[in-house]
Amino acid sequence: MLFYEQQLEQLITAAIIEDVGSGDHSTLSTIPAQAMGVAQLKIKEDGVLAGMDVAQKIFHHLEPEAGFRVLKQDGETMNFGETAFFVTAKVH
C-alpha cells in the first residue's frame, strides 16, 4: 500500500501545480489569508459513490487541519441532491 500512497501523493501534487499554480490571484488579493469557509459536495446524479478517500487526501494535502465530515461512504448508493461530505478549511 505504501507505493499506492506515494503515487497518489505525486498525482495530487502534480494536479495542484497544474490547476492552481501560484494561486487564484483574485482570492489572494481580496480575501484575508486566515478566512475560513465551508464547502459541500452535492450529488448531481444518482449512482454509487467512489473516491471519498482520495477527496479527503486532496483537502488534507492542501491543509492538514481541514475538517472533513463524511456523510456517505464509498460503495453507497447516492441520489440527486444528497450531500456526500462537508469540508471546513481556509478559503485560500
PDB file of N, CA, C and O in Angstrom, chain B, residues numbered from 101:
ATOM      1  N   MET B 101       0.827  -1.199   0.000  1.00  0.00           N
ATOM      2  CA  MET B 101       0.000   0.000   0.000  1.00  0.00           C
ATOM      3  C   MET B 101       0.865   1.254   0.000  1.00  0.00           C
ATOM      4  O   MET B 101       0.400   2.308  -0.434  1.00  0.00           O
ATOM      5  N   LEU B 102       2.079   1.179   0.461  1.00  0.00           N
ATOM      6  CA  LEU B 102       2.957   2.330   0.508  1.00  0.00           C
ATOM      7  C   LEU B 102       3.181   2.908  -0.892  1.00  0.00           C
ATOM      8  O   LEU B 102       3.170   4.127  -1.065  1.00  0.00           O
ATOM      9  N   PHE B 103       3.384   2.046  -1.888  1.00  0.00           N
ATOM     10  CA  PHE B 103       3.584   2.513  -3.258  1.00  0.00           C
ATOM     11  C   PHE B 103       2.366   3.295  -3.737  1.00  0.00           C
ATOM     12  O   PHE B 103       2.507   4.349  -4.358  1.00  0.00           O
ATOM     13  N   TYR B 104       1.172   2.783  -3.451  1.00  0.00           N
ATOM     14  CA  TYR B 104      -0.068   3.473  -3.823  1.00  0.00           C
ATOM     15  C   TYR B 104      -0.111   4.858  -3.205  1.00  0.00           C
ATOM     16  O   TYR B 104      -0.435   5.829  -3.888  1.00  0.00           O
ATOM     17  N   GLU B 105       0.212   4.964  -1.922  1.00  0.00           N
ATOM     18  CA  GLU B 105       0.177   6.246  -1.214  1.00  0.00           C
ATOM     19  C   GLU B 105       1.170   7.230  -1.836  1.00  0.00           C
ATOM     20  O   GLU B 105       0.852   8.408  -1.999  1.00  0.00           O
ATOM     21  N   GLN B 106       2.359   6.759  -2.182  1.00  0.00           N
ATOM     22  CA  GLN B 106       3.366   7.626  -2.799  1.00  0.00           C
ATOM     23  C   GLN B 106       2.896   8.106  -4.169  1.00  0.00           C
ATOM     24  O   GLN B 106       3.053   9.279  -4.509  1.00  0.00           O
ATOM     25  N   GLN B 107       2.326   7.208  -4.941  1.00  0.00           N
ATOM     26  CA  GLN B 107       1.839   7.565  -6.271  1.00  0.00           C
ATOM     27  C   GLN B 107       0.677   8.551  -6.173  1.00  0.00           C
ATOM     28  O   GLN B 107       0.605   9.502  -6.952  1.00  0.00           O
ATOM     29  N   LEU B 108      -0.218   8.335  -5.235  1.00  0.00           N
ATOM     30  CA  LEU B 108      -1.352   9.243  -5.050  1.00  0.00           C
ATOM     31  C   LEU B 108      -0.856  10.626  -4.643  1.00  0.00           C
ATOM     32  O   LEU B 108      -1.354  11.634  -5.146  1.00  0.00           O
ATOM     33  N   GLU B 109       0.105  10.684  -3.753  1.00  0.00           N
ATOM     34  CA  GLU B 109       0.672  11.966  -3.320  1.00  0.00           C
ATOM     35  C   GLU B 109       1.303  12.707  -4.504  1.00  0.00           C
ATOM     36  O   GLU B 109       1.142  13.921  -4.632  1.00  0.00           O
ATOM     37  N   GLN B 110       2.006  11.992  -5.353  1.00  0.00           N
ATOM     38  CA  GLN B 110       2.610  12.604  -6.541  1.00  0.00           C
ATOM     39  C   GLN B 110       1.539  13.106  -7.506  1.00  0.00           C
ATOM     40  O   GLN B 110       1.680  14.186  -8.079  1.00  0.00           O
ATOM     41  N   LEU B 111       0.481  12.339  -7.687  1.00  0.00           N
ATOM     42  CA  LEU B 111      -0.620  12.744  -8.563  1.00  0.00           C
ATOM     43  C   LEU B 111      -1.302  14.004  -8.036  1.00  0.00           C
ATOM     44  O   LEU B 111      -1.574  14.929  -8.802  1.00  0.00           O
ATOM     45  N   ILE B 112      -1.577  14.045  -6.752  1.00  0.00           N
ATOM     46  CA  ILE B 112      -2.215  15.213  -6.144  1.00  0.00           C
ATOM     47  C   ILE B 112      -1.322  16.444  -6.314  1.00  0.00           C
ATOM     48  O   ILE B 112      -1.800  17.510  -6.701  1.00  0.00           O
ATOM     49  N   THR B 113      -0.043  16.299  -6.029  1.00  0.00           N
ATOM     50  CA  THR B 113       0.890  17.417  -6.162  1.00  0.00           C
ATOM     51  C   THR B 113       0.925  17.929  -7.598  1.00  0.00           C
ATOM     52  O   THR B 113       0.862  19.137  -7.824  1.00  0.00           O
ATOM     53  N   ALA B 114       1.025  17.023  -8.568  1.00  0.00           N
ATOM     54  CA  ALA B 114       1.074  17.420  -9.978  1.00  0.00           C
ATOM     55  C   ALA B 114      -0.216  18.115 -10.410  1.00  0.00           C
ATOM     56  O   ALA B 114      -0.170  19.107 -11.138  1.00  0.00           O
ATOM     57  N   ALA B 115      -1.349  17.609  -9.974  1.00  0.00           N
ATOM     58  CA  ALA B 115      -2.635  18.197 -10.351  1.00  0.00           C
ATOM     59  C   ALA B 115      -2.789  19.599  -9.763  1.00  0.00           C
ATOM     60  O   ALA B 115      -3.281  20.505 -10.435  1.00  0.00           O
ATOM     61  N   ILE B 116      -2.377  19.775  -8.528  1.00  0.00           N
ATOM     62  CA  ILE B 116      -2.475  21.098  -7.903  1.00  0.00           C
ATOM     63  C   ILE B 116      -1.553  22.088  -8.606  1.00  0.00           C
ATOM     64  O   ILE B 116      -1.948  23.225  -8.864  1.00  0.00           O
ATOM     65  N   ILE B 117      -0.350  21.675  -8.911  1.00  0.00           N
ATOM     66  CA  ILE B 117       0.580  22.555  -9.623  1.00  0.00           C
ATOM     67  C   ILE B 117      -0.014  22.969 -10.967  1.00  0.00           C
ATOM     68  O   ILE B 117       0.069  24.135 -11.351  1.00  0.00           O
ATOM     69  N   GLU B 118      -0.609  22.024 -11.674  1.00  0.00           N
ATOM     70  CA  GLU B 118      -1.194  22.326 -12.987  1.00  0.00           C
ATOM     71  C   GLU B 118      -2.424  23.219 -12.873  1.00  0.00           C
ATOM     72  O   GLU B 118      -2.556  24.188 -13.621  1.00  0.00           O
ATOM     73  N   ASP B 119      -3.323  22.903 -11.948  1.00  0.00           N
ATOM     74  CA  ASP B 119      -4.603  23.610 -11.868  1.00  0.00           C
ATOM     75  C   ASP B 119      -4.538  24.913 -11.072  1.00  0.00           C
ATOM     76  O   ASP B 119      -5.197  25.889 -11.431  1.00  0.00           O
ATOM     77  N   VAL B 120      -3.761  24.936 -10.009  1.00  0.00           N
ATOM     78  CA  VAL B 120      -3.754  26.083  -9.115  1.00  0.00           C
ATOM     79  C   VAL B 120      -2.555  26.989  -9.389  1.00  0.00           C
ATOM     80  O   VAL B 120      -2.671  28.211  -9.302  1.00  0.00           O
ATOM     81  N   GLY B 121      -1.426  26.409  -9.714  1.00  0.00           N
ATOM     82  CA  GLY B 121      -0.229  27.199  -9.961  1.00  0.00           C
ATOM     83  C   GLY B 121       0.118  28.056  -8.758  1.00  0.00           C
ATOM     84  O   GLY B 121       0.250  27.545  -7.646  1.00  0.00           O
ATOM     85  N   SER B 122       0.266  29.349  -8.971  1.00  0.00           N
ATOM     86  CA  SER B 122       0.627  30.244  -7.876  1.00  0.00           C
ATOM     87  C   SER B 122      -0.591  30.732  -7.097  1.00  0.00           C
ATOM     88  O   SER B 122      -0.460  31.576  -6.210  1.00  0.00           O
ATOM     89  N   GLY B 123      -1.757  30.219  -7.414  1.00  0.00           N
ATOM     90  CA  GLY B 123      -2.969  30.559  -6.670  1.00  0.00           C
ATOM     91  C   GLY B 123      -3.936  31.386  -7.484  1.00  0.00           C
ATOM     92  O   GLY B 123      -3.609  31.890  -8.559  1.00  0.00           O
ATOM     93  N   ASP B 124      -5.131  31.511  -6.948  1.00  0.00           N
ATOM     94  CA  ASP B 124      -6.152  32.349  -7.565  1.00  0.00           C
ATOM     95  C   ASP B 124      -5.901  33.779  -7.101  1.00  0.00           C
ATOM     96  O   ASP B 124      -6.130  34.110  -5.938  1.00  0.00           O
ATOM     97  N   HIS B 125      -5.436  34.610  -8.002  1.00  0.00           N
ATOM     98  CA  HIS B 125      -4.991  35.943  -7.614  1.00  0.00           C
ATOM     99  C   HIS B 125      -6.124  36.839  -7.125  1.00  0.00           C
ATOM    100  O   HIS B 125      -5.889  37.726  -6.303  1.00  0.00           O
ATOM    101  N   SER B 126      -7.337  36.630  -7.606  1.00  0.00           N
ATOM    102  CA  SER B 126      -8.476  37.398  -7.082  1.00  0.00           C
ATOM    103  C   SER B 126      -8.712  37.063  -5.614  1.00  0.00           C
ATOM    104  O   SER B 126      -8.904  37.955  -4.788  1.00  0.00           O
ATOM    105  N   THR B 127      -8.696  35.773  -5.298  1.00  0.00           N
ATOM    106  CA  THR B 127      -8.872  35.340  -3.909  1.00  0.00           C
ATOM    107  C   THR B 127      -7.734  35.859  -3.045  1.00  0.00           C
ATOM    108  O   THR B 127      -7.963  36.404  -1.965  1.00  0.00           O
ATOM    109  N   LEU B 128      -6.514  35.691  -3.519  1.00  0.00           N
ATOM    110  CA  LEU B 128      -5.351  36.105  -2.739  1.00  0.00           C
ATOM    111  C   LEU B 128      -5.349  37.601  -2.445  1.00  0.00           C
ATOM    112  O   LEU B 128      -4.861  38.023  -1.396  1.00  0.00           O
ATOM    113  N   SER B 129      -5.891  38.412  -3.362  1.00  0.00           N
ATOM    114  CA  SER B 129      -5.843  39.862  -3.172  1.00  0.00           C
ATOM    115  C   SER B 129      -7.066  40.439  -2.457  1.00  0.00           C
ATOM    116  O   SER B 129      -7.031  41.590  -2.022  1.00  0.00           O
ATOM    117  N   THR B 130      -8.141  39.667  -2.327  1.00  0.00           N
ATOM    118  CA  THR B 130      -9.360  40.242  -1.748  1.00  0.00           C
ATOM    119  C   THR B 130      -9.856  39.557  -0.477  1.00  0.00           C
ATOM    120  O   THR B 130     -10.673  40.133   0.242  1.00  0.00           O
ATOM    121  N   ILE B 131      -9.392  38.360  -0.184  1.00  0.00           N
ATOM    122  CA  ILE B 131      -9.875  37.621   0.989  1.00  0.00           C
ATOM    123  C   ILE B 131      -8.728  37.448   1.971  1.00  0.00           C
ATOM    124  O   ILE B 131      -7.645  37.013   1.580  1.00  0.00           O
ATOM    125  N   PRO B 132      -8.944  37.779   3.238  1.00  0.00           N
ATOM    126  CA  PRO B 132      -7.877  37.620   4.237  1.00  0.00           C
ATOM    127  C   PRO B 132      -7.356  36.175   4.274  1.00  0.00           C
ATOM    128  O   PRO B 132      -8.121  35.222   4.132  1.00  0.00           O
ATOM    129  N   ALA B 133      -6.058  36.040   4.466  1.00  0.00           N
ATOM    130  CA  ALA B 133      -5.405  34.729   4.434  1.00  0.00           C
ATOM    131  C   ALA B 133      -5.970  33.743   5.453  1.00  0.00           C
ATOM    132  O   ALA B 133      -5.951  32.536   5.214  1.00  0.00           O
ATOM    133  N   GLN B 134      -6.467  34.232   6.575  1.00  0.00           N
ATOM    134  CA  GLN B 134      -6.980  33.335   7.620  1.00  0.00           C
ATOM    135  C   GLN B 134      -8.486  33.083   7.524  1.00  0.00           C
ATOM    136  O   GLN B 134      -9.050  32.394   8.375  1.00  0.00           O
ATOM    137  N   ALA B 135      -9.145  33.634   6.495  1.00  0.00           N
ATOM    138  CA  ALA B 135     -10.598  33.461   6.351  1.00  0.00           C
ATOM    139  C   ALA B 135     -10.942  31.983   6.185  1.00  0.00           C
ATOM    140  O   ALA B 135     -10.308  31.267   5.409  1.00  0.00           O
ATOM    141  N   MET B 136     -11.955  31.540   6.926  1.00  0.00           N
ATOM    142  CA  MET B 136     -12.400  30.150   6.872  1.00  0.00           C
ATOM    143  C   MET B 136     -13.679  30.047   6.062  1.00  0.00           C
ATOM    144  O   MET B 136     -14.450  31.001   5.964  1.00  0.00           O
ATOM    145  N   GLY B 137     -13.892  28.874   5.485  1.00  0.00           N
ATOM    146  CA  GLY B 137     -15.104  28.625   4.722  1.00  0.00           C
ATOM    147  C   GLY B 137     -15.543  27.179   4.862  1.00  0.00           C
ATOM    148  O   GLY B 137     -14.784  26.327   5.323  1.00  0.00           O
ATOM    149  N   VAL B 138     -16.765  26.918   4.463  1.00  0.00           N
ATOM    150  CA  VAL B 138     -17.317  25.563   4.466  1.00  0.00           C
ATOM    151  C   VAL B 138     -17.829  25.282   3.069  1.00  0.00           C
ATOM    152  O   VAL B 138     -18.522  26.106   2.472  1.00  0.00           O
ATOM    153  N   ALA B 139     -17.485  24.112   2.551  1.00  0.00           N
ATOM    154  CA  ALA B 139     -17.969  23.686   1.238  1.00  0.00           C
ATOM    155  C   ALA B 139     -18.603  22.312   1.395  1.00  0.00           C
ATOM    156  O   ALA B 139     -18.325  21.589   2.352  1.00  0.00           O
ATOM    157  N   GLN B 140     -19.453  21.967   0.444  1.00  0.00           N
ATOM    158  CA  GLN B 140     -20.067  20.645   0.473  1.00  0.00           C
ATOM    159  C   GLN B 140     -20.058  20.051  -0.929  1.00  0.00           C
ATOM    160  O   GLN B 140     -20.121  20.771  -1.925  1.00  0.00           O
ATOM    161  N   LEU B 141     -19.978  18.736  -0.987  1.00  0.00           N
ATOM    162  CA  LEU B 141     -20.082  18.036  -2.267  1.00  0.00           C
ATOM    163  C   LEU B 141     -21.524  17.575  -2.422  1.00  0.00           C
ATOM    164  O   LEU B 141     -21.967  16.651  -1.741  1.00  0.00           O
ATOM    165  N   LYS B 142     -22.256  18.228  -3.328  1.00  0.00           N
ATOM    166  CA  LYS B 142     -23.645  17.879  -3.612  1.00  0.00           C
ATOM    167  C   LYS B 142     -23.672  16.865  -4.755  1.00  0.00           C
ATOM    168  O   LYS B 142     -22.981  17.024  -5.761  1.00  0.00           O
ATOM    169  N   ILE B 143     -24.468  15.842  -4.584  1.00  0.00           N
ATOM    170  CA  ILE B 143     -24.621  14.803  -5.602  1.00  0.00           C
ATOM    171  C   ILE B 143     -25.499  15.339  -6.727  1.00  0.00           C
ATOM    172  O   ILE B 143     -26.600  15.833  -6.483  1.00  0.00           O
ATOM    173  N   LYS B 144     -25.006  15.239  -7.966  1.00  0.00           N
ATOM    174  CA  LYS B 144     -25.730  15.758  -9.122  1.00  0.00           C
ATOM    175  C   LYS B 144     -26.438  14.669  -9.920  1.00  0.00           C
ATOM    176  O   LYS B 144     -27.251  14.960 -10.796  1.00  0.00           O
ATOM    177  N   GLU B 145     -26.121  13.414  -9.609  1.00  0.00           N
ATOM    178  CA  GLU B 145     -26.683  12.320 -10.401  1.00  0.00           C
ATOM    179  C   GLU B 145     -26.759  11.061  -9.538  1.00  0.00           C
ATOM    180  O   GLU B 145     -25.865  10.805  -8.731  1.00  0.00           O
ATOM    181  N   ASP B 146     -27.813  10.284  -9.704  1.00  0.00           N
ATOM    182  CA  ASP B 146     -27.940   9.022  -8.983  1.00  0.00           C
ATOM    183  C   ASP B 146     -26.800   8.088  -9.379  1.00  0.00           C
ATOM    184  O   ASP B 146     -26.357   8.100 -10.527  1.00  0.00           O
ATOM    185  N   GLY B 147     -26.324   7.279  -8.431  1.00  0.00           N
ATOM    186  CA  GLY B 147     -25.258   6.333  -8.741  1.00  0.00           C
ATOM    187  C   GLY B 147     -24.690   5.717  -7.486  1.00  0.00           C
ATOM    188  O   GLY B 147     -25.357   5.636  -6.454  1.00  0.00           O
ATOM    189  N   VAL B 148     -23.443   5.282  -7.591  1.00  0.00           N
ATOM    190  CA  VAL B 148     -22.722   4.693  -6.464  1.00  0.00           C
ATOM    191  C   VAL B 148     -21.493   5.563  -6.218  1.00  0.00           C
ATOM    192  O   VAL B 148     -20.753   5.886  -7.148  1.00  0.00           O
ATOM    193  N   LEU B 149     -21.287   5.931  -4.976  1.00  0.00           N
ATOM    194  CA  LEU B 149     -20.209   6.851  -4.621  1.00  0.00           C
ATOM    195  C   LEU B 149     -18.863   6.141  -4.606  1.00  0.00           C
ATOM    196  O   LEU B 149     -18.750   5.002  -4.153  1.00  0.00           O
ATOM    197  N   ALA B 150     -17.850   6.833  -5.107  1.00  0.00           N
ATOM    198  CA  ALA B 150     -16.476   6.325  -5.072  1.00  0.00           C
ATOM    199  C   ALA B 150     -15.534   7.510  -4.963  1.00  0.00           C
ATOM    200  O   ALA B 150     -15.839   8.595  -5.458  1.00  0.00           O
ATOM    201  N   GLY B 151     -14.388   7.312  -4.319  1.00  0.00           N
ATOM    202  CA  GLY B 151     -13.346   8.316  -4.277  1.00  0.00           C
ATOM    203  C   GLY B 151     -13.313   9.191  -3.041  1.00  0.00           C
ATOM    204  O   GLY B 151     -12.626  10.212  -3.028  1.00  0.00           O
ATOM    205  N   MET B 152     -14.036   8.816  -2.011  1.00  0.00           N
ATOM    206  CA  MET B 152     -14.061   9.645  -0.800  1.00  0.00           C
ATOM    207  C   MET B 152     -12.675   9.739  -0.146  1.00  0.00           C
ATOM    208  O   MET B 152     -12.280  10.807   0.322  1.00  0.00           O
ATOM    209  N   ASP B 153     -11.956   8.645  -0.115  1.00  0.00           N
ATOM    210  CA  ASP B 153     -10.617   8.638   0.484  1.00  0.00           C
ATOM    211  C   ASP B 153      -9.694   9.586  -0.276  1.00  0.00           C
ATOM    212  O   ASP B 153      -8.922  10.327   0.332  1.00  0.00           O
ATOM    213  N   VAL B 154      -9.773   9.561  -1.592  1.00  0.00           N
ATOM    214  CA  VAL B 154      -8.936  10.446  -2.409  1.00  0.00           C
ATOM    215  C   VAL B 154      -9.333  11.902  -2.191  1.00  0.00           C
ATOM    216  O   VAL B 154      -8.462  12.763  -2.068  1.00  0.00           O
ATOM    217  N   ALA B 155     -10.620  12.189  -2.142  1.00  0.00           N
ATOM    218  CA  ALA B 155     -11.080  13.559  -1.909  1.00  0.00           C
ATOM    219  C   ALA B 155     -10.537  14.087  -0.590  1.00  0.00           C
ATOM    220  O   ALA B 155     -10.044  15.213  -0.523  1.00  0.00           O
ATOM    221  N   GLN B 156     -10.625  13.286   0.448  1.00  0.00           N
ATOM    222  CA  GLN B 156     -10.131  13.706   1.756  1.00  0.00           C
ATOM    223  C   GLN B 156      -8.617  13.941   1.715  1.00  0.00           C
ATOM    224  O   GLN B 156      -8.121  14.899   2.307  1.00  0.00           O
ATOM    225  N   LYS B 157      -7.897  13.080   1.028  1.00  0.00           N
ATOM    226  CA  LYS B 157      -6.443  13.239   0.923  1.00  0.00           C
ATOM    227  C   LYS B 157      -6.084  14.539   0.191  1.00  0.00           C
ATOM    228  O   LYS B 157      -5.103  15.193   0.544  1.00  0.00           O
ATOM    229  N   ILE B 158      -6.865  14.914  -0.818  1.00  0.00           N
ATOM    230  CA  ILE B 158      -6.602  16.150  -1.551  1.00  0.00           C
ATOM    231  C   ILE B 158      -6.759  17.349  -0.621  1.00  0.00           C
ATOM    232  O   ILE B 158      -5.884  18.214  -0.572  1.00  0.00           O
ATOM    233  N   PHE B 159      -7.857  17.405   0.109  1.00  0.00           N
ATOM    234  CA  PHE B 159      -8.063  18.531   1.023  1.00  0.00           C
ATOM    235  C   PHE B 159      -6.992  18.576   2.106  1.00  0.00           C
ATOM    236  O   PHE B 159      -6.497  19.651   2.443  1.00  0.00           O
ATOM    237  N   HIS B 160      -6.630  17.417   2.653  1.00  0.00           N
ATOM    238  CA  HIS B 160      -5.620  17.394   3.708  1.00  0.00           C
ATOM    239  C   HIS B 160      -4.217  17.645   3.160  1.00  0.00           C
ATOM    240  O   HIS B 160      -3.335  18.076   3.904  1.00  0.00           O
ATOM    241  N   HIS B 161      -4.000  17.386   1.885  1.00  0.00           N
ATOM    242  CA  HIS B 161      -2.724  17.726   1.250  1.00  0.00           C
ATOM    243  C   HIS B 161      -2.553  19.246   1.251  1.00  0.00           C
ATOM    244  O   HIS B 161      -1.472  19.758   1.539  1.00  0.00           O
ATOM    245  N   LEU B 162      -3.630  19.956   0.926  1.00  0.00           N
ATOM    246  CA  LEU B 162      -3.587  21.415   0.880  1.00  0.00           C
ATOM    247  C   LEU B 162      -3.595  22.037   2.267  1.00  0.00           C
ATOM    248  O   LEU B 162      -2.915  23.033   2.514  1.00  0.00           O
ATOM    249  N   GLU B 163      -4.365  21.447   3.168  1.00  0.00           N
ATOM    250  CA  GLU B 163      -4.484  21.980   4.531  1.00  0.00           C
ATOM    251  C   GLU B 163      -4.696  20.822   5.497  1.00  0.00           C
ATOM    252  O   GLU B 163      -5.822  20.359   5.675  1.00  0.00           O
ATOM    253  N   PRO B 164      -3.625  20.355   6.118  1.00  0.00           N
ATOM    254  CA  PRO B 164      -3.721  19.182   7.003  1.00  0.00           C
ATOM    255  C   PRO B 164      -4.764  19.306   8.115  1.00  0.00           C
ATOM    256  O   PRO B 164      -5.306  18.298   8.567  1.00  0.00           O
ATOM    257  N   GLU B 165      -5.048  20.534   8.558  1.00  0.00           N
ATOM    258  CA  GLU B 165      -6.008  20.735   9.646  1.00  0.00           C
ATOM    259  C   GLU B 165      -7.445  20.877   9.157  1.00  0.00           C
ATOM    260  O   GLU B 165      -8.345  21.100   9.968  1.00  0.00           O
ATOM    261  N   ALA B 166      -7.680  20.755   7.873  1.00  0.00           N
ATOM    262  CA  ALA B 166      -9.041  20.906   7.335  1.00  0.00           C
ATOM    263  C   ALA B 166      -9.982  19.898   7.992  1.00  0.00           C
ATOM    264  O   ALA B 166      -9.626  18.743   8.225  1.00  0.00           O
ATOM    265  N   GLY B 167     -11.190  20.370   8.282  1.00  0.00           N
ATOM    266  CA  GLY B 167     -12.217  19.475   8.814  1.00  0.00           C
ATOM    267  C   GLY B 167     -12.920  18.785   7.650  1.00  0.00           C
ATOM    268  O   GLY B 167     -13.267  19.435   6.664  1.00  0.00           O
ATOM    269  N   PHE B 168     -13.127  17.513   7.752  1.00  0.00           N
ATOM    270  CA  PHE B 168     -13.744  16.745   6.669  1.00  0.00           C
ATOM    271  C   PHE B 168     -14.817  15.859   7.292  1.00  0.00           C
ATOM    272  O   PHE B 168     -14.499  14.863   7.942  1.00  0.00           O
ATOM    273  N   ARG B 169     -16.085  16.216   7.099  1.00  0.00           N
ATOM    274  CA  ARG B 169     -17.195  15.460   7.695  1.00  0.00           C
ATOM    275  C   ARG B 169     -17.871  14.629   6.611  1.00  0.00           C
ATOM    276  O   ARG B 169     -18.527  15.168   5.719  1.00  0.00           O
ATOM    277  N   VAL B 170     -17.706  13.334   6.695  1.00  0.00           N
ATOM    278  CA  VAL B 170     -18.215  12.387   5.705  1.00  0.00           C
ATOM    279  C   VAL B 170     -19.663  12.018   6.035  1.00  0.00           C
ATOM    280  O   VAL B 170     -19.976  11.635   7.162  1.00  0.00           O
ATOM    281  N   LEU B 171     -20.533  12.140   5.039  1.00  0.00           N
ATOM    282  CA  LEU B 171     -21.937  11.744   5.201  1.00  0.00           C
ATOM    283  C   LEU B 171     -22.263  10.474   4.429  1.00  0.00           C
ATOM    284  O   LEU B 171     -23.213   9.765   4.761  1.00  0.00           O
ATOM    285  N   LYS B 172     -21.471  10.188   3.392  1.00  0.00           N
ATOM    286  CA  LYS B 172     -21.681   8.999   2.562  1.00  0.00           C
ATOM    287  C   LYS B 172     -20.346   8.281   2.428  1.00  0.00           C
ATOM    288  O   LYS B 172     -19.291   8.916   2.415  1.00  0.00           O
ATOM    289  N   GLN B 173     -20.395   6.966   2.328  1.00  0.00           N
ATOM    290  CA  GLN B 173     -19.185   6.154   2.206  1.00  0.00           C
ATOM    291  C   GLN B 173     -19.054   5.602   0.782  1.00  0.00           C
ATOM    292  O   GLN B 173     -20.044   5.457   0.065  1.00  0.00           O
ATOM    293  N   ASP B 174     -17.813   5.299   0.390  1.00  0.00           N
ATOM    294  CA  ASP B 174     -17.602   4.629  -0.892  1.00  0.00           C
ATOM    295  C   ASP B 174     -18.465   3.378  -0.968  1.00  0.00           C
ATOM    296  O   ASP B 174     -18.586   2.629   0.002  1.00  0.00           O
ATOM    297  N   GLY B 175     -19.057   3.166  -2.126  1.00  0.00           N
ATOM    298  CA  GLY B 175     -19.900   1.988  -2.343  1.00  0.00           C
ATOM    299  C   GLY B 175     -21.362   2.208  -2.014  1.00  0.00           C
ATOM    300  O   GLY B 175     -22.201   1.372  -2.349  1.00  0.00           O
ATOM    301  N   GLU B 176     -21.688   3.333  -1.354  1.00  0.00           N
ATOM    302  CA  GLU B 176     -23.077   3.619  -1.028  1.00  0.00           C
ATOM    303  C   GLU B 176     -23.821   4.173  -2.237  1.00  0.00           C
ATOM    304  O   GLU B 176     -23.246   4.855  -3.085  1.00  0.00           O
ATOM    305  N   THR B 177     -25.096   3.867  -2.294  1.00  0.00           N
ATOM    306  CA  THR B 177     -25.960   4.462  -3.306  1.00  0.00           C
ATOM    307  C   THR B 177     -26.112   5.939  -2.995  1.00  0.00           C
ATOM    308  O   THR B 177     -26.253   6.339  -1.839  1.00  0.00           O
ATOM    309  N   MET B 178     -26.080   6.739  -4.049  1.00  0.00           N
ATOM    310  CA  MET B 178     -26.267   8.175  -3.871  1.00  0.00           C
ATOM    311  C   MET B 178     -27.391   8.627  -4.777  1.00  0.00           C
ATOM    312  O   MET B 178     -27.616   8.065  -5.849  1.00  0.00           O
ATOM    313  N   ASN B 179     -28.090   9.650  -4.327  1.00  0.00           N
ATOM    314  CA  ASN B 179     -29.222  10.172  -5.081  1.00  0.00           C
ATOM    315  C   ASN B 179     -29.051  11.663  -5.299  1.00  0.00           C
ATOM    316  O   ASN B 179     -28.464  12.360  -4.471  1.00  0.00           O
ATOM    317  N   PHE B 180     -29.567  12.145  -6.417  1.00  0.00           N
ATOM    318  CA  PHE B 180     -29.501  13.554  -6.752  1.00  0.00           C
ATOM    319  C   PHE B 180     -29.925  14.413  -5.564  1.00  0.00           C
ATOM    320  O   PHE B 180     -30.955  14.161  -4.940  1.00  0.00           O
ATOM    321  N   GLY B 181     -29.115  15.434  -5.257  1.00  0.00           N
ATOM    322  CA  GLY B 181     -29.445  16.381  -4.196  1.00  0.00           C
ATOM    323  C   GLY B 181     -28.864  16.053  -2.835  1.00  0.00           C
ATOM    324  O   GLY B 181     -28.829  16.920  -1.962  1.00  0.00           O
ATOM    325  N   GLU B 182     -28.402  14.816  -2.627  1.00  0.00           N
ATOM    326  CA  GLU B 182     -27.793  14.468  -1.342  1.00  0.00           C
ATOM    327  C   GLU B 182     -26.423  15.137  -1.226  1.00  0.00           C
ATOM    328  O   GLU B 182     -25.861  15.606  -2.216  1.00  0.00           O
ATOM    329  N   THR B 183     -25.901  15.172  -0.010  1.00  0.00           N
ATOM    330  CA  THR B 183     -24.567  15.700   0.248  1.00  0.00           C
ATOM    331  C   THR B 183     -23.666  14.547   0.655  1.00  0.00           C
ATOM    332  O   THR B 183     -24.026  13.742   1.513  1.00  0.00           O
ATOM    333  N   ALA B 184     -22.488  14.470   0.034  1.00  0.00           N
ATOM    334  CA  ALA B 184     -21.535  13.405   0.342  1.00  0.00           C
ATOM    335  C   ALA B 184     -20.611  13.782   1.492  1.00  0.00           C
ATOM    336  O   ALA B 184     -20.301  12.950   2.344  1.00  0.00           O
ATOM    337  N   PHE B 185     -20.167  15.050   1.516  1.00  0.00           N
ATOM    338  CA  PHE B 185     -19.305  15.496   2.601  1.00  0.00           C
ATOM    339  C   PHE B 185     -19.324  17.011   2.718  1.00  0.00           C
ATOM    340  O   PHE B 185     -19.747  17.727   1.810  1.00  0.00           O
ATOM    341  N   PHE B 186     -18.845  17.476   3.881  1.00  0.00           N
ATOM    342  CA  PHE B 186     -18.573  18.889   4.133  1.00  0.00           C
ATOM    343  C   PHE B 186     -17.093  19.016   4.421  1.00  0.00           C
ATOM    344  O   PHE B 186     -16.507  18.130   5.042  1.00  0.00           O
ATOM    345  N   VAL B 187     -16.483  20.092   3.985  1.00  0.00           N
ATOM    346  CA  VAL B 187     -15.103  20.376   4.330  1.00  0.00           C
ATOM    347  C   VAL B 187     -15.023  21.804   4.865  1.00  0.00           C
ATOM    348  O   VAL B 187     -15.592  22.731   4.288  1.00  0.00           O
ATOM    349  N   THR B 188     -14.316  21.963   5.963  1.00  0.00           N
ATOM    350  CA  THR B 188     -14.100  23.277   6.561  1.00  0.00           C
ATOM    351  C   THR B 188     -12.604  23.548   6.486  1.00  0.00           C
ATOM    352  O   THR B 188     -11.791  22.768   6.983  1.00  0.00           O
ATOM    353  N   ALA B 189     -12.251  24.675   5.853  1.00  0.00           N
ATOM    354  CA  ALA B 189     -10.825  24.976   5.654  1.00  0.00           C
ATOM    355  C   ALA B 189     -10.671  26.470   5.373  1.00  0.00           C
ATOM    356  O   ALA B 189     -11.648  27.199   5.207  1.00  0.00           O
ATOM    357  N   LYS B 190      -9.414  26.895   5.326  1.00  0.00           N
ATOM    358  CA  LYS B 190      -9.130  28.265   4.922  1.00  0.00           C
ATOM    359  C   LYS B 190      -9.564  28.441   3.485  1.00  0.00           C
ATOM    360  O   LYS B 190      -9.391  27.536   2.669  1.00  0.00           O
ATOM    361  N   VAL B 191     -10.128  29.595   3.164  1.00  0.00           N
ATOM    362  CA  VAL B 191     -10.627  29.865   1.817  1.00  0.00           C
ATOM    363  C   VAL B 191      -9.497  29.826   0.796  1.00  0.00           C
ATOM    364  O   VAL B 191      -9.683  29.342  -0.320  1.00  0.00           O
ATOM    365  N   HIS B 192      -8.342  30.327   1.170  1.00  0.00           N
ATOM    366  CA  HIS B 192      -7.189  30.301   0.254  1.00  0.00           C
ATOM    367  C   HIS B 192      -6.808  28.884  -0.057  1.00  0.00           C
ATOM    368  O   HIS B 192      -5.862  28.650  -0.810  1.00  0.00           O
TER     369      HIS B 192
END
